Amino acid sequence: MQVAIFWLLLLSCLTPWMSAPVALVMGFVATALGLHPGPVAITSWVKQLLGIAIVAMGFGVQLQAAVSLTGSYLGLIVASIVLTLVAAWLLGRAFRVHPTTSYLIGSGTAICGGSAIAAIGPAIHAKADQLALAMATVFTLNAVALVVFPLIGHALDLDQHTFGVWAAIAIHDTSSVVGAAQAYGNEALQVATTLKLARALWIVPLALLSAWWYQRMQPNAGRVKVSLPWFIVGYVLAMLVHYVWPQFTPAYDLLFHGGKQLLVVCLFLIGASMSWAKLKAAGGAALLLAVLLWLLIGAGSLAWLLLAS
């Protein structure tokens, strides 16, 4: 009976009346009430379904607009990445957080949350507990951002374009960026998704640089393979398809809206994978470091956008 309720809640996320923030909270509550279907590998489900949702939404983005948008905010993207990594190093030393853990948290905050941590961790031979701690801190703040960012955006009366840019720069994981932007509006969703994936491309050069630096410091360390997340490639290909064959726009619109709804399902599953134990695991100096970095990039990028407008 409990498992059946879980699946009914999951199916409700496919309806147009379910929003991303509500789905996240509903998933968390379902797990807290013991409705979680134990053997289901939710983490692997989310990873694949989120990728599919992002690629589907790529069909709804105009290539020329995406290139123009990315070029307009390239300076903000680069500045936010560099400043976040420098701040992570300085604050990590001040709070006596292990350098590897600080670097992982800084990378996740600067670029793409869990995806960046997962890509850079092997490049610097991070230990399992360091990866887990960095993931836990970023995951906790992602959940907060999904709910808080739309509230702040409405309180400050941000237009959809500005909110989309802010969400893409200041929120860690792609899932929370897209979820928060979806709750704000369609224009915010397209802007946030495009810029977020442009920001995520920096995973590759940072991972390569990290691997090079680690191997320089540790000559006996083995070489690592760095790869680009498949959903980024798929998103770009979807935009190219739309550009080359614009006559199929009605079909692309269906794919775009289907991707949005699939995202809501992903947020429910992310909420269902959370627990109080996991939230507590993010405690201490590492969580304080992550919060301060998040406030820095959030307040700094918002100030940049408001002054530029």
C-alpha positions in Angstrom: 0.0 0.0 0.0 2.8 2.5 0.9 4.7 1.7 -2.3 1.5 2.2 -4.3 1.0 5.7 -2.7 4.6 6.6 -3.6 4.0 5.7 -7.3 0.7 7.6 -7.3 2.5 10.7 -6.0 5.1 10.2 -8.7 2.5 10.0 -11.4 0.8 13.1 -10.1 4.0 15.0 -11.1 3.2 14.4 -14.7 0.1 16.5 -14.4 0.3 20.2 -15.4 -0.9 21.3 -11.9 2.2 20.1 -10.1 5.1 22.6 -9.7 8.7 21.8 -9.2 9.1 23.2 -5.6 5.9 21.3 -4.5 7.2 18.1 -6.1 10.5 18.4 -4.2 8.8 18.9 -0.9 6.3 16.2 -1.6 9.1 13.7 -2.4 10.9 14.6 0.9 7.7 14.2 2.9 7.0 10.9 1.2 10.3 9.5 2.3 10.0 10.9 5.8 6.7 9.1 6.1 8.2 5.8 5.1 6.7 5.7 1.6 10.0 5.3 -0.1 10.2 2.1 -2.3 13.5 0.8 -0.8 15.2 -1.1 -3.6 14.6 1.5 -6.3 17.8 3.2 -7.4 16.5 6.8 -7.3 19.9 8.4 -7.8 20.6 6.7 -11.1 17.0 7.3 -12.2 17.3 11.1 -11.5 20.6 11.3 -13.4 19.2 9.7 -16.6 15.7 11.4 -16.5 17.2 14.8 -15.8 19.5 14.4 -18.8 16.6 13.4 -21.0 14.5 16.4 -19.7 17.3 18.9 -20.4 17.8 17.5 -24.0 14.1 17.7 -24.6 14.0 21.4 -23.5 16.9 22.1 -25.8 14.5 21.8 -28.7 12.6 24.8 -27.5 15.7 27.1 -27.5 16.7 29.3 -30.5 20.4 28.7 -31.4 21.1 32.4 -32.3 19.5 33.6 -29.0 21.5 31.1 -27.0 24.8 32.2 -28.5 24.0 35.9 -28.0 22.8 35.3 -24.5 26.0 33.3 -23.5 28.2 36.0 -25.1 26.5 38.7 -23.2 27.1 37.1 -19.8 30.4 35.4 -20.4 32.3 37.9 -18.2 29.9 37.3 -15.4 30.3 33.5 -15.7 34.1 33.6 -15.8 34.3 36.2 -12.9 31.9 34.1 -10.7 33.9 30.9 -11.3 37.3 32.5 -10.5 36.1 34.4 -7.5 34.3 31.4 -6.0 37.3 29.2 -6.3 39.6 31.8 -4.8 37.1 32.4 -1.9 36.8 28.6 -1.4 40.6 28.4 -0.9 40.8 31.3 1.5 37.7 30.4 3.5 38.7 26.7 3.6 42.0 27.6 5.2 40.3 30.0 7.7 37.8 27.3 8.7 40.4 24.5 8.6 38.4 22.5 6.1 40.6 19.9 4.3 41.9 21.5 1.0 40.5 18.7 -1.1 37.0 19.1 0.4 37.2 22.9 0.1 38.2 22.6 -3.6 35.3 20.2 -4.3 32.8 22.5 -2.6 34.2 25.5 -4.4 34.0 23.7 -7.7 30.5 22.6 -7.1 29.4 26.1 -6.2 31.3 27.7 -9.0 30.2 25.5 -11.9 27.6 22.7 -11.7 27.0 21.3 -8.3 27.2 17.5 -8.1 28.2 17.1 -11.7 31.3 19.2 -11.2 32.2 17.4 -7.9 31.8 14.0 -9.6 34.0 15.1 -12.5 36.7 16.8 -10.5 36.8 14.4 -7.6 38.6 11.6 -9.6 40.9 14.2 -11.2 42.4 15.0 -7.8 42.0 11.5 -6.3 39.5 12.7 -3.7 38.5 10.2 -1.1 35.0 8.8 -0.8 34.2 10.7 2.4 35.4 14.0 0.9 33.2 13.4 -2.1 30.2 12.5 0.1 30.7 15.6 2.3 31.0 18.0 -0.6 27.9 16.4 -2.3 25.9 16.6 0.9 26.6 20.3 1.4 25.8 21.2 -2.2 22.7 19.0 -2.2 21.3 20.6 0.9 21.7 24.1 -0.5 20.2 23.1 -3.8 17.0 22.1 -2.0 16.9 25.5 -0.2 17.6 27.4 -3.5 14.7 25.7 -5.3 12.2 27.2 -2.8 14.0 30.4 -1.7 15.1 31.9 -5.1 11.6 32.4 -6.6 10.5 34.0 -3.4 13.4 36.5 -3.5 12.9 37.1 -7.2 9.2 38.1 -6.6 10.1 40.1 -3.5 12.6 42.1 -5.6 10.2 42.2 -8.6 12.9 40.8 -10.9 11.9 40.4 -14.5 12.0 36.9 -15.9 15.2 37.5 -17.9 17.1 38.8 -14.9 15.9 36.0 -12.7 16.9 33.4 -15.2 20.4 34.8 -15.4 20.7 35.0 -11.6 19.5 31.4 -11.1 21.9 30.1 -13.7 24.9 31.8 -12.0 24.0 31.4 -8.3 22.3 28.0 -8.0 24.5 24.9 -8.0 22.9 21.9 -9.7 21.2 22.0 -13.1 18.1 20.4 -11.6 17.5 23.2 -9.1 18.4 25.9 -11.6 15.8 24.6 -14.0 13.3 23.9 -11.2 13.5 27.4 -9.7 13.4 29.0 -13.1 10.4 26.9 -14.2 8.5 28.2 -11.1 9.2 31.7 -12.2 8.2 31.6 -15.9 8.9 30.3 -19.4 11.3 33.0 -20.3 13.2 32.6 -17.1 13.4 28.8 -17.8 14.9 29.2 -21.2 17.4 31.8 -20.1 18.4 29.9 -17.0 18.8 26.5 -18.8 20.9 28.0 -21.6 23.3 29.9 -19.3 23.5 27.1 -16.8 24.7 24.6 -19.4 27.1 27.2 -20.8 28.4 27.5 -17.3 28.6 23.7 -16.9 30.9 23.5 -20.0 33.6 24.8 -17.7 33.7 21.4 -16.0 36.0 20.1 -18.6 38.8 22.8 -18.5 38.6 22.9 -14.7 38.8 19.1 -14.4 41.8 19.0 -16.9 43.6 21.8 -15.0 42.9 20.1 -11.7 44.2 16.8 -13.0 47.3 18.5 -14.4 48.0 20.3 -11.1 47.5 17.2 -9.0 49.8 15.1 -11.2 52.4 17.8 -11.0 52.2 17.7 -7.2 51.9 13.9 -7.1 54.2 12.6 -9.9 53.2 9.0 -9.2 49.5 9.6 -9.5 47.8 7.8 -12.4 46.3 9.7 -15.3 42.5 10.3 -15.3 40.0 10.6 -18.0 37.8 13.7 -18.2 34.5 13.6 -20.1 31.8 16.1 -20.9 28.3 15.3 -19.4 26.2 13.7 -22.2 23.2 16.0 -21.6 25.2 19.1 -22.5 26.1 17.6 -25.9 22.5 16.5 -26.4 21.2 20.0 -25.5 23.5 21.6 -28.1 22.5 19.0 -30.7 18.8 19.7 -30.0 19.3 23.4 -30.6 21.1 22.6 -33.8 18.2 20.4 -35.0 15.8 23.2 -34.3 18.0 25.6 -36.2 18.4 23.4 -39.3 14.8 22.2 -39.5 12.6 25.0 -38.1 9.5 23.7 -39.9 9.0 21.2 -37.1 8.5 23.8 -34.5 5.1 22.4 -33.2 6.9 19.1 -32.5 9.8 20.9 -30.8 7.2 22.7 -28.6 5.8 19.4 -27.5 9.2 18.1 -26.6 10.0 21.3 -24.7 6.9 21.0 -22.6 7.4 17.3 -22.1 10.9 18.0 -20.8 9.5 20.6 -18.4 7.1 18.0 -16.9 9.7 15.3 -16.7 11.8 17.8 -14.7 9.0 18.0 -12.1 9.2 14.2 -11.8 13.0 14.5 -11.3 12.5 17.0 -8.5 10.1 14.6 -6.8 12.7 11.9 -6.9 15.4 14.2 -5.7 13.2 15.1 -2.7 12.5 11.4 -2.1 16.3 10.7 -2.0 16.8 13.2 0.8 16.6 12.3 4.5 17.4 14.0 7.8 20.5 11.8 8.2 21.8 13.1 4.9 21.1 16.7 5.8 22.9 16.3 9.2 25.9 14.8 7.3 26.5 18.2 5.7 27.1 19.9 9.1 30.0 21.7 10.6 32.7 23.8 9.0 32.2 22.4 5.5 28.5 23.5 5.5 29.5 26.9 6.8 32.0 27.2 4.0 29.4 26.2 1.4 26.8 28.6 2.7 29.3 31.6 2.7 30.4 30.7 -0.9 26.7 30.5 -1.9 25.9 33.8 -0.4 28.9 35.4 -2.0 28.1 34.2 -5.5 24.3 34.8 -5.0 24.7 38.4 -3.7 27.6 39.2 -6.0 25.9 38.1 -9.2 22.6 39.8 -8.2 24.3 43.0 -7.5 26.1 42.8 -10.9 22.8 42.3 -12.7 20.9 45.0 -10.8 23.7 47.6 -11.4 24.0 46.6 -15.0 20.2 47.1 -15.7 
